């Protein structure tokens, strides 16, 4: 695995320098991991979701390689950005499908033990996103940790690597952020 990590990092650096062949070499190496991230996201969505895992992976990958201004640092940086992009793609999709359905019968978002969604997942995803935006104003680091852990499915160690902080800090901020989000969503519900 370390040689794969190094290979991904080298390809990303080459991609940042404008080497388009690096993009074609990168996709077979990262595709499986991108699918894992996308499956993680899609498990949190409603069952009748019109966006498929493969479409989410492809859309995210296209956006990733089109990032001309990104100075890719390493594999963890790449997958951190990928998780963020997938979240945005799903949020855009949820907002578009619920544009005319605001208010009314929204259910509360239960955030205990791993932030589990109920059946109205896209409405809940939007509510969670709004609470996460409020958290970002108070603590950008905690917001980013929630994004990477919950939306990206990254482990404590992977999150720490992406953010350049200690795993102990990730665990502490994750715990505090979950409690804060739970309170916020409960109060807004």
Secondary structure, DSSP 4 states (H G I P E B T S, - for coil): -HHHHHHHHHHHHHHHTT-HHHHHHHHHHHHHHHHHHHHHHHHTS-TT-SS-HHHHHHHHHHHHHT-SS-----HHHHHHHHHHHHHHHHHHHHHHHTTT--SSSPPP---HHHH---S-HHHHHHHHHHHHHHHHHH-HHHHHHHIIIIIT---HHHHHHHHTS-HHHHHHHHHHHHHHHHHHHHHH-
